Amino acid sequence: MSQQKIDRFTALHESAPDNPLHIFALAQACMEDERWEQAAASYERCLALDPQWMMATIRRGRCLIALERWAEAKTCLQRGADLAHQLGHDEPFDEIRELLDQLPDGVE
């Protein structure tokens, strides 16, 4: 099922490469299939199109944790927390704290 979703969203992305919703959907499908590198790159593309996209920022942080790219993950999650605060969203803070707790001690 995941490969079908990935194929579908890849085709949508290819038909409209600057549509951030297609890119986000592709990233989600890749993340569900634990294709962390591809998911992180797709979320990064979303953020290139819209740097204020809080959920893309947080999800990219999750992928970077899976890839053990700790410093990048921490920066991403801190940015997600800043965006959540700026946008007045309280819901993401539990997820952000949970993800930050997965980082090894001493990550700068």
Backbone as JSON, one array per atom type, in Angstrom:
{
  "sequence": "MSQQKIDRFTALHESAPDNPLHIFALAQACMEDERWEQAAASYERCLALDPQWMMATIRRGRCLIALERWAEAKTCLQRGADLAHQLGHDEPFDEIRELLDQLPDGVE",
  "N": [[0.81, -1.2, 0.0], [1.92, 1.27, 0.78], [3.85, 1.76, -1.21], [2.21, 2.18, -3.41], [0.97, 4.58, -2.65], [3.22, 6.24, -2.55], [4.02, 6.13, -5.24], [1.76, 7.31, -6.44], [1.77, 9.92, -5.3], [4.27, 10.76, -6.13], [3.89, 10.9, -8.89], [1.95, 12.95, -8.95], [3.48, 15.02, -7.88], [5.44, 15.24, -9.87], [3.87, 16.16, -11.94], [3.16, 18.66, -11.1], [5.49, 20.29, -9.98], [5.97, 22.42, -8.21], [3.94, 22.47, -6.41], [3.21, 22.63, -3.18], [1.55, 21.04, -1.6], [1.37, 18.55, -2.87], [4.02, 17.77, -2.63], [4.28, 17.64, 0.14], [2.45, 15.58, 0.69], [3.75, 13.47, -0.6], [6.06, 13.36, 0.97], [4.91, 12.59, 3.42], [3.95, 10.02, 2.75], [6.37, 8.74, 2.18], [7.56, 8.9, 4.7], [5.82, 7.3, 6.2], [6.52, 4.86, 5.14], [9.01, 4.61, 6.11], [11.1, 5.7, 4.64], [13.3, 7.55, 5.16], [15.3, 9.4, 4.27], [14.36, 10.25, 1.75], [11.9, 11.29, 2.55], [12.73, 13.37, 4.29], [14.06, 15.02, 2.46], [11.92, 15.74, 0.82], [10.28, 17.13, 2.63], [12.06, 19.21, 3.12], [12.01, 20.45, 0.65], [9.36, 21.37, 0.66], [9.64, 23.3, 2.63], [11.37, 25.04, 1.4], [9.66, 26.19, -0.38], [7.77, 27.25, 1.34], [8.75, 28.62, 4.06], [7.52, 28.97, 6.53], [6.04, 26.78, 7.21], [4.91, 24.97, 9.6], [4.27, 22.23, 10.31], [5.64, 20.77, 8.35], [8.2, 21.42, 9.07], [8.44, 20.26, 11.64], [7.97, 17.55, 11.04], [10.1, 17.06, 9.32], [12.14, 17.25, 11.17], [11.59, 14.92, 12.66], [12.23, 12.96, 10.74], [14.97, 13.48, 10.44], [15.9, 12.72, 12.93], [15.48, 9.97, 12.78], [17.39, 9.45, 10.89], [19.62, 9.9, 12.33], [20.8, 12.39, 12.32], [21.52, 14.41, 14.28], [22.1, 17.16, 15.15], [21.02, 18.71, 13.09], [18.38, 17.88, 13.32], [17.71, 18.86, 15.86], [17.89, 21.65, 15.44], [15.88, 21.94, 13.54], [13.59, 21.12, 14.97], [13.58, 23.01, 17.0], [13.06, 25.25, 15.46], [10.5, 24.53, 14.59], [9.15, 24.68, 17.04], [9.4, 27.42, 17.53], [7.87, 28.42, 15.38], [5.37, 27.31, 16.02], [4.83, 28.68, 18.37], [4.79, 31.36, 17.38], [2.59, 31.17, 15.67], [0.6, 30.63, 17.39], [-0.11, 28.02, 18.16], [-0.68, 25.39, 20.31], [-0.77, 22.64, 20.29], [1.37, 21.22, 18.89], [3.53, 21.16, 20.69], [3.8, 18.99, 22.49], [4.51, 16.86, 20.79], [6.89, 17.9, 19.76], [8.47, 18.09, 22.11], [8.6, 15.35, 22.77], [10.07, 14.4, 20.58], [12.46, 15.9, 20.83], [13.37, 14.76, 23.19], [14.38, 12.4, 22.26], [16.83, 12.91, 21.28], [20.36, 12.52, 21.61], [22.22, 13.24, 24.61], [23.88, 16.37, 24.91], [23.79, 17.32, 22.29], [24.41, 19.86, 20.05]],
  "CA": [[0.0, 0.0, 0.0], [2.77, 2.46, 0.85], [4.47, 2.02, -2.52], [1.18, 2.77, -4.26], [0.84, 5.98, -2.26], [4.44, 6.93, -2.98], [3.94, 6.26, -6.69], [0.7, 8.27, -6.76], [2.2, 11.28, -4.96], [5.4, 11.08, -7.0], [3.31, 11.33, -10.17], [1.35, 14.27, -8.74], [4.6, 15.97, -7.71], [6.08, 15.44, -11.16], [2.97, 16.92, -12.8], [3.12, 20.03, -10.57], [6.63, 20.23, -9.06], [5.99, 23.5, -7.22], [2.75, 22.39, -5.56], [3.7, 22.14, -1.89], [0.67, 20.0, -1.04], [1.8, 17.26, -3.44], [5.32, 17.43, -2.05], [4.02, 17.25, 1.53], [1.82, 14.25, 0.65], [4.82, 12.53, -0.93], [6.89, 13.24, 2.17], [4.16, 11.8, 4.4], [3.95, 8.62, 2.3], [7.74, 8.23, 2.38], [7.78, 8.75, 6.13], [5.06, 6.12, 6.62], [7.27, 3.69, 4.67], [10.33, 4.75, 6.71], [12.09, 6.16, 3.66], [13.62, 8.77, 5.89], [16.08, 10.35, 3.46], [13.45, 10.81, 0.75], [10.92, 12.11, 3.27], [13.4, 14.59, 4.76], [14.31, 15.86, 1.29], [10.64, 16.29, 0.37], [9.9, 18.18, 3.59], [12.95, 20.35, 2.89], [11.49, 21.13, -0.54], [8.18, 22.11, 1.14], [10.1, 24.46, 3.39], [11.94, 25.99, 0.45], [8.52, 26.89, -0.96], [7.06, 27.96, 2.42], [9.56, 28.46, 5.27], [6.69, 29.08, 7.73], [5.2, 25.58, 7.31], [5.26, 24.39, 10.9], [4.22, 20.76, 10.34], [6.73, 20.26, 7.52], [9.41, 21.61, 9.87], [8.46, 19.24, 12.71], [8.1, 16.22, 10.42], [11.48, 16.93, 8.85], [12.91, 16.93, 12.37], [11.38, 13.49, 12.96], [13.03, 12.19, 9.78], [16.4, 13.67, 10.75], [16.19, 11.87, 14.09], [15.59, 8.59, 12.28], [18.65, 9.37, 10.15], [20.65, 10.2, 13.32], [21.39, 13.69, 12.01], [21.05, 15.0, 15.53], [22.17, 18.62, 15.22], [20.01, 19.23, 12.15], [17.07, 17.59, 13.89], [17.48, 19.8, 16.95], [17.63, 22.95, 14.84], [14.58, 21.86, 12.88], [12.55, 21.05, 16.0], [13.52, 24.32, 17.66], [12.36, 26.12, 14.51], [9.09, 24.13, 14.67], [8.61, 25.24, 18.28], [9.28, 28.87, 17.31], [6.73, 28.63, 14.5], [4.15, 27.0, 16.78], [4.61, 29.82, 19.27], [4.4, 32.51, 16.56], [1.28, 30.95, 15.08], [-0.36, 30.42, 18.47], [-0.53, 26.62, 18.21], [-0.15, 24.68, 21.47], [-0.81, 21.18, 20.06], [2.63, 20.58, 18.48], [4.6, 21.16, 21.68], [3.99, 17.63, 23.03], [5.27, 16.1, 19.79], [8.24, 18.46, 19.7], [9.19, 17.64, 23.33], [8.85, 13.91, 22.62], [11.16, 14.24, 19.62], [13.7, 16.42, 21.43], [13.81, 13.78, 24.19], [15.06, 11.29, 21.57], [18.19, 13.34, 20.91], [21.39, 12.19, 22.61], [22.67, 14.36, 25.43], [25.0, 17.15, 24.42], [23.68, 17.74, 20.89], [24.39, 21.33, 19.92]],
  "C": [[0.86, 1.26, 0.0], [3.4, 2.79, -0.49], [3.46, 2.63, -3.48], [0.99, 4.25, -3.94], [2.04, 6.79, -2.73], [4.4, 7.16, -4.48], [2.91, 7.33, -7.1], [1.17, 9.7, -6.48], [3.44, 11.71, -5.73], [4.89, 11.59, -8.34], [2.67, 12.71, -10.04], [2.44, 15.34, -8.62], [5.25, 16.27, -9.06], [5.2, 16.28, -12.09], [2.88, 18.39, -12.36], [4.23, 20.17, -9.53], [6.68, 21.33, -8.01], [4.74, 23.52, -6.36], [3.16, 21.8, -4.22], [2.83, 21.06, -1.27], [1.02, 18.62, -1.58], [3.12, 16.81, -2.83], [5.14, 16.96, -0.61], [3.4, 15.85, 1.58], [2.84, 13.17, 0.32], [5.72, 12.3, 0.28], [6.21, 12.37, 3.22], [4.19, 10.31, 4.03], [5.33, 7.99, 2.49], [8.02, 8.0, 3.86], [7.05, 7.52, 6.66], [5.79, 4.83, 6.25], [8.7, 3.69, 5.19], [11.43, 4.99, 5.69], [12.51, 7.55, 4.11], [14.33, 9.82, 5.05], [15.18, 11.03, 2.44], [12.41, 11.71, 1.41], [11.54, 13.42, 3.72], [13.64, 15.55, 3.6], [13.01, 16.49, 0.79], [10.14, 17.36, 1.33], [10.77, 19.42, 3.4], [12.48, 21.15, 1.68], [10.24, 21.93, -0.17], [8.61, 23.4, 1.81], [10.8, 25.48, 2.5], [10.83, 26.82, -0.19], [7.77, 27.73, 0.09], [7.81, 27.75, 3.73], [8.76, 28.51, 6.57], [5.83, 27.84, 7.97], [5.63, 24.77, 8.54], [5.3, 22.86, 10.86], [5.32, 20.14, 9.47], [8.05, 20.36, 8.29], [9.53, 20.51, 10.93], [8.67, 17.85, 12.12], [9.51, 16.0, 9.86], [12.4, 16.62, 10.03], [12.8, 15.47, 12.75], [12.23, 12.62, 12.03], [14.52, 12.29, 10.09], [16.81, 12.87, 11.98], [16.38, 10.43, 13.63], [16.9, 8.39, 11.53], [19.86, 9.64, 11.04], [21.46, 11.44, 12.94], [20.94, 14.64, 13.11], [21.02, 16.53, 15.54], [21.15, 19.26, 14.29], [18.61, 19.04, 12.72], [16.74, 18.6, 14.99], [17.14, 21.19, 16.41], [16.24, 23.0, 14.22], [13.45, 21.89, 13.92], [12.44, 22.37, 16.76], [12.82, 25.33, 16.76], [10.86, 25.8, 14.53], [8.43, 24.7, 15.92], [8.43, 26.75, 18.15], [8.06, 29.18, 16.44], [5.41, 28.38, 15.23], [3.81, 28.16, 17.71], [4.12, 31.05, 18.5], [2.98, 32.39, 16.03], [0.2, 30.7, 16.13], [-0.92, 29.01, 18.55], [0.13, 25.94, 19.41], [0.02, 23.18, 21.2], [0.56, 20.57, 19.71], [3.67, 20.44, 19.57], [4.83, 19.78, 22.3], [4.83, 16.79, 22.08], [6.71, 16.59, 19.73], [9.06, 18.02, 20.92], [9.55, 16.16, 23.24], [10.03, 13.67, 21.67], [12.49, 14.75, 20.18], [14.25, 15.47, 22.48], [14.55, 12.61, 23.57], [16.49, 11.64, 21.17], [19.18, 12.91, 22.01], [21.77, 13.43, 23.4], [23.85, 15.06, 24.76], [24.92, 17.57, 22.96], [23.57, 19.26, 20.85], [23.59, 21.73, 18.73]]
}
